[in-house]
Amino acid sequence: MDTIRIHNMSFYGHHGVEASERDLGGRFHVDVELGLDLRAAGESDEVGDTVDYKAVYQLVSGIQRANRFRLLEALAQACAQAILDRFDVEEVTVRVRKTGVPLGGLIDYAEVEITRRPDRP
């Protein structure tokens, strides 16, 4: 299986457990890894034979803009499921990072990583 990686998509979103986090918003970073066979794209050099990176970015951006998730897990799951629903991939991994998490101490960020595969009969 081959891999497409889109690293560090950055967004301003209104996600968090605390109401103040959802009201004020904050910076979020998302990585997406897509597992699929890229042989056809490598041979044809045509975007139609791969997953369009711009379309993935727009999908993730739209999900995070249209929602106010309490948990990073829920944001990651929504992105992963939407990617599986829209693109022909064997596997997707989504990592969501949030800086400025109110934990009572200093951290660089909190991160959630999930990996999902399509449900196929």
C-alpha positions in Angstrom: 0.0 0.0 0.0 1.2 3.5 -0.9 0.7 6.6 1.2 -0.3 10.2 0.6 0.5 12.5 3.5 -0.9 16.1 4.0 0.8 17.6 7.0 -0.1 20.4 9.3 -3.2 21.8 7.8 -3.8 24.8 10.1 -7.3 26.1 11.0 -8.9 28.4 13.5 -11.8 26.6 15.0 -14.3 26.6 17.9 -13.7 23.2 19.4 -13.2 22.3 23.1 -14.7 20.9 26.2 -15.0 24.3 27.9 -17.6 26.7 26.7 -14.9 29.5 26.6 -12.9 27.3 24.1 -15.8 27.0 21.8 -16.7 30.7 22.1 -13.2 32.2 21.7 -11.8 29.5 19.4 -8.2 28.5 18.9 -5.6 27.1 16.5 -5.9 23.5 15.3 -3.6 21.5 13.1 -4.6 18.4 11.2 -2.5 15.7 9.4 -4.1 13.2 7.0 -2.5 10.0 5.7 -4.2 8.1 3.0 -3.3 4.5 2.2 -4.0 3.4 -1.4 -2.5 2.0 -4.5 -0.8 4.9 -6.4 0.5 2.8 -9.3 -2.0 4.1 -11.8 -1.3 7.7 -10.9 2.5 7.1 -11.1 2.1 5.7 -14.6 -0.4 8.1 -16.0 0.6 11.4 -14.3 -3.1 12.3 -14.1 -4.8 13.7 -11.0 -7.9 11.6 -11.9 -5.9 8.5 -11.0 -5.1 9.6 -7.4 -6.8 11.5 -4.6 -6.8 15.3 -5.2 -4.9 16.9 -2.2 -6.9 20.1 -2.6 -10.2 18.2 -2.3 -9.0 16.6 0.9 -8.0 19.9 2.3 -11.3 21.5 1.4 -13.2 18.6 2.9 -11.3 18.8 6.3 -11.6 22.6 6.3 -15.3 22.5 5.7 -15.9 19.9 8.5 -14.0 21.9 11.1 -15.6 25.2 10.1 -19.1 23.9 10.1 -19.0 22.2 13.5 -18.1 22.9 17.1 -16.8 19.7 18.5 -16.1 19.2 22.2 -13.5 16.5 21.6 -10.5 16.2 19.3 -11.6 12.6 18.9 -14.9 13.7 17.4 -13.2 16.1 15.0 -10.8 13.4 13.9 -13.6 10.8 13.5 -15.7 13.2 11.4 -12.8 13.9 9.1 -11.8 10.2 8.7 -15.4 9.1 8.0 -15.9 11.9 5.4 -12.7 11.0 3.6 -13.7 7.3 3.5 -17.1 8.3 2.2 -15.7 10.5 -0.5 -12.5 8.9 -1.7 -11.4 5.4 -2.8 -8.8 4.7 -0.1 -7.9 1.6 1.8 -7.1 3.4 5.0 -7.0 6.9 6.5 -5.1 8.2 9.5 -6.1 11.6 10.9 -4.1 13.4 13.6 -5.6 16.5 15.2 -3.5 18.8 17.4 -4.6 21.7 19.6 -2.4 24.2 21.2 -3.4 26.2 24.2 -5.2 23.4 25.9 -6.3 24.4 29.4 -4.8 21.6 31.5 -3.5 23.7 34.4 0.1 23.7 33.1 2.2 24.4 30.0 2.2 22.0 27.1 3.0 22.4 23.4 -0.2 20.7 22.3 -2.6 17.8 22.8 -3.0 15.4 19.9 -5.3 12.6 18.9 -4.6 10.0 16.2 -7.1 7.7 14.7 -6.9 5.2 11.8 -10.0 3.9 10.0 -10.7 1.6 7.1 -13.8 1.4 4.9 -16.6 -0.9 6.0 -16.9 -3.3 3.1 -19.3 -6.2 2.8 
